[in-house]
């Protein structure tokens, strides 16, 4: 159990790319974050990252109407069918080409996927178990360019598909006598959104150049006529083949259909469905050219929300096109918009800044506003009670996250350059951060303000930071002057500058029990400075290579140092003697970058661990570096105990050991060829100082690495900052069926039978044997108040501890405060002495 840490949550990133979805009740946002999916509960203010991942970044998510299933599709077209109830992967599928959108029909029986210029309709996975969950029903051809968006009619009889060729296509899910497909033009740029009116075939289409077309259909939904069976079997052809032929011809309307169907139609006297354009409206683009990038429509309230590349969004009421309001939420493009079922809340995703916002348009207020570090995270620290995590990033921000809710509750923006290190004061009310801007800042967590700024006499770039056990001394190491600066937290004055290192200071660590500072440098030494004895060097430890990280064991009796040759050495700080070492270079297992000229095996020889931390009990050390692996070593045996693969996202660089030979050309790797305008897979690098309107197309692929590691003071979890975000691994597993002493007679029915017979103690024992929280709560709350004392006295010793733990957990969230306090009091009166002895 000691090393059974499992991925539990992803913090530091709330949205990357892809489409947002609201849950069925409208209180939860489902957001794709890289190759994972996060679920944000807006009512209870909590976030959760689902425990599975795709092999590349997710580009689109489709959620079923009942909210139980979701389809995730990544950049390559690999899809996962997942259950949002059990949090499990149900099916793997590959579309073999990039998919632009996925949409379930309102009745939940079908779903449509758009890829390239085709719309594919599949039978939706049902409640029965199928060998193949994705059964292709029909393929719809028609558009000449890539398809972009989908919408369904309310009765699931038709769907509409928008395309980059400026056309919109209406298709019937069955072969209706008066509608097979219908093509609408009228736009001068790619279609961003197409929406049906409620209970109607009337359409709204929105294009990238900011134009809205309103289309009226001459036929109601009830007017769609089923096609009669054909008489001559010789002229019958398969539905799919005929549709493909028709679509390939690209007729503007489904009037000419081969075979008997045209004759059938004349016999029935039916007219084909016909559309006419009622109006065309233009969005005010306010001066410079401003692309419309996202759109969403709420059918019940007739509300159209459109987002633009400048970060502005408009709310219009249709079909009159009345502007309700227009606001700017960011200076980056709005990538995705979603509206919840009631139409009150609008979700916005901005991929450039990694922002996720939920806006209540009637009260004009934010329901939810979160943003991750939009560059790499560089440092993290746990608070002394393990409730909060502070992170610092290359964007100069210091953010504080609540580990319970998984949300950021305060951001400090005072630094003007990358934050290199953060730490909490021993009491946990102050966060101290060091930055390359030449300042060390202290932030107050009561008033959320920067109350101290520490600077050096000459500007210096601070690369590391440490606070002593009293919280009075702040120390920071400089990269360029090789000095260590010491300030007083109380006065903010510089007390001393420690000189002695002959290379950049890479890491600092205070002894948790005494005021002794360990400093590690590229000059191959670790120096121990005594803060009480006039700042003198107490000891100098000679290393075999440049020192990169140093940390004390929680009891202060041992020192671990990571060096450039890939070794971790252990020292006794009292005797200054080395007690052991671990050669961990081969455990890092580097991947090969796309631009590397040498193999991963050769590159790994120059790699090493860049961050170290001890476990809470001091028996193990956690190490990470420029690799996708984090290693846990046993100090006593000096062996690798476990390796954690923190990411399997192939959209990041240096993930695979061998380069793909299919990407090699006669001119070298495809990755080295500049393809001009970067595609969506990579991150844009804007010119320095550019706020908006950057015409550059320089892109890069982020490289996987672990920049910082920290064990929780409770020992139940540890966190790592990586290219993916802030990953938390913990021992606490939720949604686990873990019965205790189970046999065939222990079922929910038998538990309720005992309740009915008023055998309270037996029912409690059976409920704990089944170990389901909801059932245990039901049993406890069914016990009459006056029977609590009797039940507590007759409970077996084995179940007393379990019941006490359950009562303690319920006290935090339950409304029945006195009831549960009575349980706790009676249990402690009857069994307190035995528990104390145990």
N, C-alpha and C positions, 0 to 999 in steps of 0.2 A: 504493500500500500504506500510505502514511503516514496516510491518514484512513480506512482500511478497518476502523475499529473496529466490532465487532459486540457486541450484548448477549450476555454470557457467564454472568452469575449474578445472582441476587437474594438479598441478605443482609438481615438486620434484620427479617425476617418469616418465620415458619415455618408458620403456619396462620392462616386468617382465618375461613372458614365452609365448610360442605359436609362430605362424608363422607370418612373416611380409608380407605385400602386398603393391604393388604400385598401384596407381590409373590408369585409362585408358590412361590419357595423360602423365603419368610418372613423374609428378611434385609433387605428394603427396604420403607420406608414411602412411599406416594405421597400427598402432601398438597396440597390446593388452597390457593393463597395469592393472594387477590384474583382477578385474571383470568388468573393463570398457575398452573403446576403444578410443585412442587418434589419431587425424589426424594431421599430420605435413605437412604444405604447404611449400615446399622447395624454391619455386620461391619468395613468399612474406615473407618468414621467420616468419611464424605464426604457432601456435598450437591451437588445439581446442579439448576438450574432449566431446564426444557425450553424450547426456543427458539421458542415460539409463545404466543399469547394470545387469549382470547376478547374480545368487545366489552363484556361486563359481568362482574361477579363470578361465579365458578363456584359453583353450588349443589350439584351432585352429579356424582360420578365413578363410572363402571362399568368394571371391568377384566375382560378375558376370562380364562377358566380357564387358558389356556396362557401368560398374562402378556405376550402380544405386542401386543394391541390395548387401547385404552381409549376410552371415550366420555365427553366433557366436556360438561356442559350448564350454560348460564349462567342468570341471573335471568329473562330473557325467554323462555327455551326454545330459544335458538339452540345447536345442538350441533356439536361437532367430533369426527370419528373420527380418532384418532391412532395411529401406530405407536410403541410404546415401544422398539422395536429401532432403527429408523432415525431416530427423533425427528422424524418428518415428519407433516404433516396430510394425511390420505388423502381426506377427504370432509367437506363442509359440509351441514348439514341444519337445518331449523327446525321445532320442534314447535308454534310459534305461541302457546303458553300455558306458564306456569311448570311445570317438572317437579319432582316431589318425590323420586323415586328411580329408579335404573337398575340392572338386575341381569341378568347373563348366566346362561343355564342351565348346569348342570355339564358337559353334553356340548359346550357351545360352539356349538350350532346355532341357538339362539334367544336373544333378549333381550327383557325386559319393561320398559316405561317406564310410570310412573304419573303422570298429570296430571289435574287436577280430580278427577272421580269415575270416571274411566275407566282401565282397564289396557290398554295396547296391546302386542301381541306382534309382534315383527319377526323376520324371518330374519336371523341374525347374518351380518356380512360374512365371506365365505369366503376361501380362498387364491386363488381366481380373480378376475380383474378384472371388476367389474360396473359398468354405467353408473350404476345407482342402488344404492348400498351398503345403504340402509335400505328393505327391502321389507316393507310391512305384511302380516302374516299374519292376525291376528284382533284384534277389539276386544271387550273384556269389560266389560259394564256390570253394575251391581248396587249398589255403595255409593251413598248419597244425599249424602255430603259428600266432602271431599277425601281422596284416598288417600295414605297416609304411608309404607308400608314393604312390602318384597317378600321372600319366601324361596322356594326351590325344593326339591323332593324330590331325592334323590341320583340317581335315574334320569331326571330331567327330564320325568316324566310329568305332574306337577301343580305348580302354584305357589299360594302364598297371599298375599293382599293385605290389609293393615290399613287402617282408615279413621278419619277424625275423627268419624264418626257412631257410634262405639263398637262397630262390627261388624267381623268378620273374614271374608273370603270365600275359599273354596278353589275354584280353577278347574282344569279339565283342559286340557292343551295340545292334546289331540285330543278328539273327542267320544266319551268312554267311555260304554258302555251303562248303567253304574250310577253315573256321576258326570259331570255337566256343570258344576254349581257347587253350593256348599253354604255357607250363611251361619251364622256363630256369633255369639252375643251374649255376655251374661254380664259385661260391663264397664260402668262408670259414667262413663268419660272416654275421650278419644281414645286409639287404639292407637298405642304407640310402637314395639313390635317384635312380630313373629310368626315362629315358628321351627318347622320340622319336626324330628322326632327322626330319628336316622340310620336309613336304609333302612326308613322307616316313614311312614305317613300321620298318626301321632300328632302333636299340636300343642302348643306353648306360646304363650300370648299375654300380652303385658305392656302395661298401660295407664298413662296419665300420672299417675293418682292413686295409683300404687304397688301395683297389684294384679296377681297372676299367676294365670292360669287354665291348668290342665292338662287337655288333651282327648285322649280315647282313641278311635281309629277301629276299627270292627268289621271292616274290610277291610284286608288286606295290599296292598302295591304290586302284587304278582303277581295279585291278585284283581280288578284293573281290567280290564273286558272291552271289547274293541273293538266298536263298534256295527256291526251287520250292514247291508249295503246295503238300502235301502228298495225294496219291491216296486212300489208304484204310483207311476209317474213324475209323475202329476198332483199328488200331495201333497208332492212334494219341494220344499223351499225351500233357499235358500243358508244355509250354516252361520252366517255372520256375522249375517245378518238375523235368523235365529231366535234366536240367542244374545242379540242386542240386545233383541228383544221380551221374551224371558224375563227378562233382567236388568232391563228397565224395569218389569216387573210386581213385581220384588223378592220373589219367592217365597222363603221360608226354606229350602226344600230342593227339589232338582231331581226332584220326583216327577211333577208334571203337565207333560208336554211334548206339544205339539200334534202332529197327524199320526199316523203309524203307529208312532212310536218306542216309545210306551207298550205297544202291542200286542206289538211285537217283544220287549220286555223280559219280558212275561208268558210268551211262547212259550219264551224262553230259560230262564225260571225264575230269573232273577237278582234279587237284592235290591239296592236302592239303598244306596250308602255311607251309613253313619250314625255320628254322633259322640255321645259322652256325656262330660260333665265329671266328671273324677275328683276334682278338688280345686281350691280357690281359696285362695291365700296372699297375705298382705299384708306389704309391707316396712315395717320400723320407721322411722317418719319423724322420730323424735327431737324431739318437742315441736311446734315450729311447722310450718305447712304447707310441704311441700317437694316440688315436682314431680319426677317421674321424667322425665328429658330424653333419655336415650339408652340403648340396650341392644344386646348382642351375645351370640351363643350359639355355642359350639364343640361340634360334634356328636360327635366321637370321644371327648372327655373329659367330655361332659355338663356343661360349665361355662357358667353364665350370668353375665354381667357387666352390671351396671346402674349408670348414672350419674345424679346428681341435680343440681338447680339450685343446691344449696349447695356443690358441689364434692366431695361424698362419693361414693365408689363401693363397691358390694358385690360379692363373689364368692360365688355359690351353686352347689351341686351339685344337679342335677336327676335324677330327678323327686322326690327326697325333700325338696328345698328346704333342704338343710343349709348354713348359713352357713360359708364357709371363712375369709374375713376381710373387714373393712370399714375403709376408710381415707379420709382427706381429702387431696386433692392440691392443692386450690386453694380460694379463697373465691368463685370464679366458677362459673357453670353449665358442666357438661360437655356439649359440643355433639355430639361424635361418639366412638364406640368401635369399634375393630376388633381382631380376634384373628388371629394368624398361623396358618399351616397346622398347625404342631405343637401349638398351644395353649399354648405357654410364655410368649409375649410378648403383652401387651395394649397397644394404642395408644390414647391419649386426646387429644382436641382440645378446647381451651377457647377459644372465639372472643372472649370478653370481654377476656382478657389476652393473646391471641395465643400461647398455650402449646401445645407438642406434647411429649407424654411417652410413653415406652415403658417399661412396667413388667413385670418378670419376677416373676410371682406366687409361684412356688415358693421362690425365694431371698429374696423381698421386697426387691428392689433395683431401682434405675433402670438400664435399659440405655441410655436416651437421654433427655435433658432439655434442651429449648431453649425460649427465650422471646424474642420480639422486643421492640422498644419499643412499648408499647401506645398511645402517642400519637405525634405527629409527631417525626421525627428533625430535630435542629436543626444538628448540626455533625459533621464527620468529619475525620480526618487519617490519612495513610499513615505507617507507620514508615519510617525511613531505608533499610531494605533491601527495602521493598515487600512484606514477608511478612504484615504485620498491618495491620488498619484499626481505629482507635478511633472510636466514635460516641457522641454525646451526644444525649439526647432531652428532650422536654418532660415526661417522667415522672421526671426527675431522675436517671436511670441513666447510667452510663458503661460501655459494653460494648466488648470487644476481640474482633475476628473474625479468624480465620485465612483468608487469601485462597485458600490451596490447598484446604482442606477445606470452606470456606464456612460453618463453624460458629463460634459464640461460645464462647470457653473461659474467660472471666472477666467478671463483672459487679460493678461498684462501686456501692454504694447509699448512699454517705455524704451526697450532696447532698439537700437538702430542697425544692428548687425546680428549675425548668427549667435544663438545662445549655445555655449559649449558645455555647460554644467549647471545642474540645479540640485539643491538639497534643502531639507527641512531642518529647522532648529529642533533641539531635543524635546521641547515642549509641544512642538507641532503647530504653533500659531504663526510662524514666520517662515517664508520661503526665501532662500537666497539664490541668486542666479549670477553666473559669470558669462561675459560675452566678448566677442572679438571687437566690439566697439570701444573697448578700453574701460569699461565700467563693471562694477559688481553692485547689484541692486538687492535690497531687502524689501519684501512685500508683506504687508500685514493682512492676515486672513480674517480679521474681524471687520476692518473697515474697507478692505479691498483697495489699498493704496500703496504706492511706493514711498516708504517713509525714510529710507536711507539710501544714499548713493555713494559708493566707495570708489575713489579713483587713485591712480598712481601719480607721482610728481611728473614723470614723463609718460606720454601715451604708450600703453603696452597692450598687446592682445592676450587676454586671459584664456587659458586653455583648460584649466582645472580649478577645483574649488573644494574646500573642506571647512566644516564648522566644528569647534571642539565640544566636548561633552557638557560643558556649562552653558553653551550658546553665547558666550561672551566674545570669543575670538573668531574672526573671519579670516581665512587665508586663501590666497589665489596664486596660482603659478603662471608665469608669463612665457609665451612662446619665443619672443624675440630678444628679451633682455636676460633670460636664464635666471631671473630672480624670483623670490617668493615674497609676497607682500602680506603683512598682517595688520588688520584693523580692529578697532574696538566697536562692538555692536552698540554699546551705550552711547558713546560720544561721536562715533563716525570718524574718528581721527586715525591716521596712519601711525601705527605704533613702531613698526620695525620693517626693514627690508632685509631678507636673508639671502646673502650671496654665497656662492660656493659651488654651485653646479656649473659645468662647462658646456652644457647643451640645453635645449628647450626642456622645460619641466612638463612631463606628460601626465602625471597623476599625483594626487595628494590624498592622504587618509589619516584621520586622527585615531589614536587608541581610544576605544570606547570607555576605558576605565581610568586612564590617566591623561594628562595634557602632554602627550608626546606625539609629534607630527612625523609621519613618514612621507618623504617626497621621492618620486621616481623620475629619472631623467634619461635622455638619449645619450648621456655621457657614460652609460653602463654602471651607474651607481644608484643605490637607494640610501638616502641620508635620514637619520632619525634625529629630530630636533627637540630638545627639552624646553617646553614653554615656561616652566617654573624657574629654570636655572639660566637666566639671562640669555635665552634663545640660542644656547650653544649647540653645536653638533655633538650629539651623544655617541653615535656610531655611524660608520659608513660601510655599507654592504656592497661588495664587488660582484657584479653580475657578468654572465658570459656574453651577453649581447645588450643592445639598447633596451632600456626598460620602457614598457608601454602602459602598464596598469599595476597599481598596488592597492591592497586592501587588507584590513585587520580582521581577524576572527572576532565574533561577537564578544568573547571573553577577554580579548586583548592579548592572549598568550601566544599567538602565531601570526605570521605575516605571509601573504601570498603575493608573488610578483610574476607578471607575464612579460616575456621578453620577445625580441624581434625574431629569434631563431625558432619560435613556436613552442617554447618550453614554459612550464609553470613551475617556479621553485618556491619552496616553503622554508621559512626562517624562524628561528627563535629570537624575538627582539631583545630578550634579556642578555643572552650570551652572544648574540650576533653570529650564530652558527647556522649553517644550512641543515635542515632536518629531512629534506626529501625533494624530489622533483618529478615532474610528469612531462614526457615528450608527447605533445598533443598535435604536432603538425599534420600527421596523417589522418587524424580524426576530423579535421576541418572539411576535407573533401571539397575542394574548390570546383566550381563550374568553369567552363570556358566561355569567355565573352565573345560576342560576334566579331569584334575587331581584333581579337588576340591573334598574334602570329605564332604563338607557341601553344602546346597542348596544356590541358588543365593540370596534368601530372607535373609538368615542369613548372608551371606557374605556382603550384601549391608549395614549392620549395621556398619561395620567398614570402609566404603568408604566415600570419600568426594571430594569436588571440589579442583583441584590442580592449575587451572589457571582462572584468572578473567580479564575482561576488560570492560570499560564503552563504551557505544555507543557515536557517535560524538556529539550528543546533550545532553548527560549526563542524559537522562531520563530512560535509561535501562542499565542493566548490563548483560554481556554474561558470562556464566560459563561452564566449562568442566572439566572432570576428567577421571578416569579409567572406561570408559563406552563408548558405541557407540552413546550417546546422548549429544548434546550441548543445554543448556537451556538459553532462554532469559527471564529475570525477569523485571517487571515494578517496579521501586524503589518507586514511589508514592503510588501505591496500594499494593506493596509487594506481588505480585502474579506472578505465572508463566504465561507468555504471549504465548510462543511458544517453542516447542521442535523440534530440527532438528536431524534426524537420519543420521549420517554422513556416514554410511556404512551398506550394507546388505550382505556383503561378508562372507558366511559361511565357507570359507577356513581359516578365522582367528579364534583364540580362544576367548572364553567368549562372543560369539555372541548370543547364545540361552539361554533362562532362564532355560529350563529343559534339562537334558541329554537324549540322544536317548537310550531308553531301548533295542533297537536291538543291541547296541554296548556293552551291559553288558554281561559278561560271568561268569562262576562260580569262576573265578580267579579275578574278578573285571572288571573295564572298559578296553576295547581294547586299549584305548589310553595309559594306563599305562604299557602295555606289550611291551617290546623292540623287535621289529621285525627285528633287525639286520640292513641290508642295507636299508636306508631310501628311500622312493619313492619320486617322483617328487613334491608331494604336499607340502612338508615341506622344511624349509631352512636348508642347511648344516652348521654346526658350525665347522670351521677349528681349528686346534690346535694353541695356541698362537705363533706368529712369523713365521708361515708356509706360504710361498709364493706360492709354487706349489708342487704337489706330496703328498698331505695330504691323508693318507690312512684311515682316520677316517670315521665313518658313523653315527656320532651323529647328530640328526636333532631335530628341535623344530618348534612349530607352533606359529607364531607371535600372540600376544594378542592385541585386539582392545583397543585403548586408545587415548585420546586427550591430547597432552603434552603442547600445547601453543595456545593462542587465541589472535587475534588483530583486532580491527576495523579500517577500512580505514579512514584517516583524512577527506575524502570527505563525509563519511557516507553512500555511495552508495554500499559498499561491506564490508564483513569481511572474515577473513581467519583463518583456523585452521590447525595446524600440527597434523597429526594422523599417525597411523600405515600404512594407505593407501598412505600417501603422503601429499602434501600441497593442501588442498581443499579451493576453493574460492566460496563464495556465494554472489551473487549480485542482485541488483534490475533491472539491465539492461538485458532485454530479447531480444535476437536476433531472427530472423526468425518468427516474430509474425505478424499475420494479425489483425490489430487493426484499423478498419475504424472509421471515425468520421462523425456523422450525415448522415448515409448511407440510401438510399432508392433504389427502383428497377430501377430507371432511371440512377443511377450512375454506369457506367460500363466502362472498358477501351475503348470500341468502341465509346461510347458517348463522352469521353474525346478527342479522336482523331478526331471525327467529328467536335467538336468545334475548334480544332487546324486548321483543314482544312478550316473552315470558318473564320479564323483569329480572333476569339473571345478569345484573350489571357487570359484576367482576368477570364472569366468564366471557361476556361480550367484549370487554376491554382487552382481555388476553387474546381472544381470537382476532380482534382487529389489529393488534400489534404483530401477531404472527403473519397476517396478510400484508401489513406494513404499507397501507395506502393512506395518505394524509387525510383525504376527503372523508373516507370511511371512519377513520379514528375520530375525526372532529364530530362527525354525525353521532357516533356512539357516546362520546363524552358529554355532548350537549343534550343528549336524551336522558342522562342520569338526573333524577330529581335532586334539587339543592339539599334537601334534608338527608339524602342517602350518601352524600359525598364521603362523610366521615366513616360510615360502615364499609364502603367500597375500599377506601384507602387502607383500612385496618386489615382487610382480608386479601389484599393483593399480594401475589408471590413476589419475593425479593428481586427475582430476575427482571420483572417488568416495572419495578419502581423507578429505576434509573431512566428507562425508556419513556415512561409517562411524564417524569419530571422534565426531561429534555423537550418533550412535545409541548407541555404546558408553557415552558419558557419561550418557545418559538411562537406559540399562539398569543401570548401576552403582548407581543410587539405589534400585532396586526388586528387582533380581535376586538369587537365592540363589547364583549361580555367580560369586562375587566374584573368585577368583583367575583364572578363565578370562577374564573381561572385562578385568581388570587386565593380563593378558598381552597381549591385543589392543591395549590403549591403549599399553603400553610398546613393543611391536614397531612400531606405526604411527608413534610419535614418533621412534624410533631411525632408521627408514628415511626418513621424510618430514618430520621436524621442521624441518630447515633450509629446505626449500622453503616450508613453511607460514609460517615466521618472515619470510621474504623477502616473501611475498604480503601 
